[in-house]
Amino acid sequence: MLALANAAHGGQDPTTILLIVAAVGAAVFWRSLLRAALPVILVLLVILFVTGASAVIHDIRSLLL
């Protein structure tokens, strides 16, 4: 917020500062979300391959044909 205030008082366009702050915030959010979700996705894929890959493939094929 200090950078935004400096930009506003210094005559610069605050839009660039807001975009940079938003990009950093989004990067931190998505990085933490992926760090938590990646193991869950991998475990679900392993379960899918071990238990029901053929059934899922058969169901998808029957939907398409």
Secondary structure, 3 states (H helix, E strand, C coil): CHHHHHHHHCCCCHHHHHHHHHHHHHHHHHHHHHHHHHHHHHHHHHHHHHHCHHHHHHHHHHHHC
